[in-house]
């Protein structure tokens, strides 16, 4: 085990922060939209997650320095393309800066006209509900307006490397029933 030191003022180095949080696998998701000039735009996040079932909400975070998020934010809707293990090239293309990220990429249009990238594991159509400032990122909370399952296994990122989920044969424990408190 390696202890990560925290300074007396509570600060943690960027390298230590990345080292520890890099141990946690994340899915790789392409957030896509269409600009006012009708051009496809998008970027990749590793923080997309389910937030609420009732109402159906999802959340992700994006760096304040993103040049693509402001375009998608003005649209107020986007599509989350859950990338599959066959789509590392899509991840690399949409992670570039300052170029036409969709050059050479195939895509279809979803219900809001946003790019849906073929061979994704799933597509989740969303409407922006909140944008919360949190440090050097924005946390985006969105209402889910539609979902569709695709094909393939989800692309995973951990420790600076891409991979896939390796399922064990051992089943997960059954959830314990929720006991509601009663007053007597």
N, C-alpha and C positions, 0 to 999 in steps of 0.2 A: 504494500500500500504506500501511496505517496500523499503526504499531507500537503494541501495547498494553503500557503500562508495568506492571512488577511492582515493588512496593515492596521495600525492602531486607529487610523481615521476611518476604518471600515472599507477601504478601497481594495479592489481586486484587479490584478493586471488583465489586460485584454487577452494575452496568451493563455493565462490560467483559466479565464472564463471560457474561451474557445475549447480548451483541452477537456474540461469537465462536461460542458454541454455537447461536445462532439461525441461523447459516449452514448448519447441518447439517439436512437434511430428516428428518422423522420421520413414521412412520405414526400415525394417530389411532385409539386402541383404547378401547372402553368395557368396563370390568371390571364384571361384574354378578353379583349373588347374590340370595338371598332371606332376609329377616330371620326371626328366631324367631317374629314375628307374621305370617309368611307374606306380607310386603310386599316388592315388588321394590326393590332398592337398587343403586346403581352410581355410578361416577365415570369420568373420562376420563384416560388416560395417553398420553404420547408416547414412552415408552421401552420398549414391549413388544418382546421379541426372542427369537429362537431361541437356545438356550444349548447344547444337546447333542442329538445324534441317538440315542445309545446310552448311557444310556436317554434317551427323549425328554423334554427339559426346556425350559422357557421361563422368562424372567425379566422383571421390570419394577420400576420404582421408584415409590414413593408418598410424598408429603410426610408427615412425622410429625404434622402438624396436621390431616390428613384426618379428617373426622367419619364417613365411610363405611367406610374400611378396617377399623376395629375390628370392625364388624358382620360384614363378609365374612370377616375372619380367624377369627372364632369358628366359622364354618361349615366352614372348612378346605377349601372348594372354591368355584370360581367359573367363569364363562364369559368368555372374551375375545372380544368382538365386534369384528372388524376392520371399522371403519366405511368406507362407500363415499362417493364424491363426492356422492351423493344424500342424505347423512345429516348435513349440517351442523347441521340443527335438533336432531338427537339429541345431537351434541357439545355444543351450547349448553345444552340441557336438563340433561344430566348433569354439566355444569360448574358449575351453580348451587349455592349453599349455603343451607341452612336451609329448604328447601321440599321438597314432594313432587316429586322430580326426574322421576318417571315419569308425572306428570299429562299426559295427552294423547298419550303415546307408545304405539305398538303393540308387543307382544312376545308370543312364544310361550315355552313352557317346554322347556328342554333335558333331557338325561338325568338331571342332578342336581336338576332343578326350578328351575334358574336361568334368568333371562330371556335369551332369544335374540331379538335385535332383527332383524326382517325387513329384507331388502335389504342386509344386511351382505355384505362381500366374502368373509368366512369366519367360522367360529365355532370356538374352541378351548376345550375343556372341560379343566379343570385341578384338581389337588389340591395344596394348599400343602405344600411340603416344608421350606423354610427361610424365616425372616424375619431379615434381617441389618441391624443398625443401621449406617448410613453417613452421618455428618454430620447434616443436617437431614431426611434421608429414610430409609425402609426399602427394602432391596432384597429383593424377593420372588422366590424360586426355587420353581418348581412343576413337578410331574410332569404330563405331558400324558396325559389319559385318553381323549380323543376329539377328532376334527377333522372339519369338514365345509366344503366349498367352497360359497360363495354366488354372488352375481352382482355385477357392476359393478367399477369401478376404485377402488382404495384412496384414501381421503382422506389428504392429506399436509399437514404443517404446516412452514413455514420462514419465518424472519424476521418472525414475528408475523402471517403470512398463511396462509390455507388455499389448497390447490390440488390438482393431480393430477400424476401421473407422465407425462412426455412421453418416449415410447420412440423411440430412434434406430433407423434401419434397419441401421446398422453392427453386426455381431455381436460379442459379447464374445470375447476371446481364449480359445482352448481351454486348459483347465487342464493344467499340466505333471504328468507321472506322478510319483507318490511312489516314491522309490527307498529301499528299506529297507537299513540298514547290515548288512553281514555280517561275521562275524569269521572270520579264516583261521587 
